């Protein structure tokens, strides 16, 4: 897949951006923030689409912002949308990234490759004590 147009991408939080530890915030999934940053740098709009609400939602948004991910909208199709029983809760997006997909979560490495046609960035290896002696 090569996405030359800007897309709206809805992304789940628990089990997708971070390991599922609800109501706590789990550890970031491998390549999650790298992939989301790459998508944003290419002009795609990200929507946080999660079951979380209230303070737990605020914690998730802040966690993402602390990792330099700022969402176009949160649990809405666009920033100005206000919740009403008259409005469908289905988010209007071109793609959905969620751990509850049929077949499960692919992993951010595969998602990165699918969306960018490139290999994911390699995590920097930390030098251990014994590497000093090599």
C-alpha positions as CSV (number, residue, x, y, z in Angstrom):
1,X,0.0,0.0,0.0
2,X,1.3,3.4,-0.9
3,X,-0.7,6.3,0.5
4,X,0.0,9.4,-1.5
5,X,-3.1,11.1,-0.1
6,X,-3.6,12.3,3.4
7,X,-5.7,9.9,5.4
8,X,-7.7,10.1,8.6
9,X,-6.5,7.2,10.8
10,X,-8.4,6.1,14.0
11,X,-6.1,4.4,16.5
12,X,-7.0,2.5,19.6
13,X,-5.0,3.0,22.8
14,X,-5.1,0.0,25.2
15,X,-3.6,-3.0,23.5
16,X,-2.6,-1.0,20.4
17,X,-0.5,2.1,21.3
18,X,0.4,0.6,24.7
19,X,0.2,-2.9,26.2
20,X,-3.3,-3.5,27.7
21,X,-3.1,-2.7,31.4
22,X,-6.4,-0.9,31.7
23,X,-7.2,1.1,33.9
24,X,-3.4,1.8,34.2
25,X,-1.3,2.8,31.2
26,X,0.8,-0.1,29.8
27,X,4.2,0.1,28.3
28,X,4.4,1.5,24.8
29,X,4.1,-1.1,22.0
30,X,7.3,-1.6,20.0
31,X,7.4,1.0,17.1
32,X,4.0,2.5,18.1
33,X,5.2,6.1,18.7
34,X,7.8,5.9,15.8
35,X,5.1,4.8,13.4
36,X,2.5,7.4,14.6
37,X,5.1,10.2,14.4
38,X,6.0,9.1,10.8
39,X,2.3,9.1,9.8
40,X,1.8,12.6,11.3
41,X,5.0,13.9,9.6
42,X,3.5,12.7,6.3
43,X,0.4,14.7,6.9
44,X,-2.0,12.0,8.0
45,X,-4.6,13.0,10.7
46,X,-4.7,10.7,13.7
47,X,-7.8,10.2,15.8
48,X,-7.5,8.6,19.2
49,X,-10.4,6.1,19.3
50,X,-10.7,4.4,22.6
51,X,-13.1,3.1,25.2
52,X,-11.5,5.3,27.8
53,X,-13.4,8.4,29.1
54,X,-13.1,11.0,31.8
55,X,-9.8,11.1,33.7
56,X,-8.6,7.8,32.2
57,X,-9.0,9.3,28.7
58,X,-7.1,12.5,29.8
59,X,-4.3,10.3,31.1
60,X,-4.0,8.5,27.8
61,X,-4.0,11.7,25.8
62,X,-1.4,13.2,28.1
63,X,0.8,10.1,27.8
64,X,0.7,10.4,24.0
65,X,1.4,14.1,24.1
66,X,4.4,13.4,26.4
67,X,5.6,11.1,23.6
68,X,5.0,13.8,21.0
69,X,1.8,12.5,19.5
70,X,-0.9,15.1,19.2
71,X,-4.3,13.9,17.9
72,X,-6.5,15.7,15.4
73,X,-9.5,14.5,17.4
74,X,-10.2,12.3,20.4
75,X,-13.2,9.9,20.3
76,X,-14.7,12.2,17.7
77,X,-14.6,12.4,13.9
78,X,-13.4,16.0,14.1
79,X,-12.3,18.3,17.0
80,X,-15.4,20.5,17.1
81,X,-17.8,17.5,17.3
82,X,-19.9,17.4,20.5
83,X,-21.4,14.2,21.8
84,X,-25.1,13.9,21.3
85,X,-27.5,10.9,21.1
86,X,-28.3,12.3,17.6
87,X,-24.7,11.6,16.4
88,X,-23.4,8.2,15.6
89,X,-20.5,7.1,17.7
90,X,-18.9,5.5,14.7
91,X,-15.8,7.5,13.9
92,X,-15.4,8.7,10.3
93,X,-11.9,7.5,9.3
94,X,-10.1,6.0,6.3
95,X,-8.2,3.4,8.4
96,X,-8.7,1.8,11.9
97,X,-5.7,0.4,13.8
98,X,-7.0,-1.7,16.7
99,X,-5.9,-4.8,18.6
100,X,-9.5,-6.2,18.3
101,X,-9.2,-6.6,14.5
102,X,-10.1,-10.0,13.0
103,X,-6.8,-11.9,13.2
104,X,-5.5,-9.7,16.0
105,X,-3.0,-6.9,16.1
106,X,-0.4,-7.1,13.4
107,X,2.2,-5.2,15.4
108,X,3.6,-1.7,14.6
109,X,6.5,-3.0,12.6
110,X,4.2,-4.6,10.0
111,X,1.8,-1.6,10.1
112,X,4.8,0.7,9.6
113,X,5.9,-1.3,6.6
114,X,2.4,-1.5,5.1
115,X,1.8,2.2,5.4
116,X,5.3,3.5,4.4
117,X,6.7,0.8,2.2
118,X,9.8,0.9,4.3
119,X,11.3,-1.1,7.1
120,X,10.7,0.2,10.7
121,X,13.5,2.0,12.4
122,X,15.7,-0.3,14.4
123,X,15.6,0.3,18.1
124,X,18.9,1.6,19.4
125,X,20.8,-1.1,21.2
126,X,21.9,-0.2,24.7
127,X,25.5,-0.9,25.5
128,X,25.9,-3.3,28.4
129,X,28.7,-3.4,30.9
130,X,30.5,-6.2,29.0
131,X,30.6,-4.3,25.7
132,X,33.1,-2.0,27.4
133,X,35.6,-4.9,27.3
134,X,35.2,-5.8,23.6
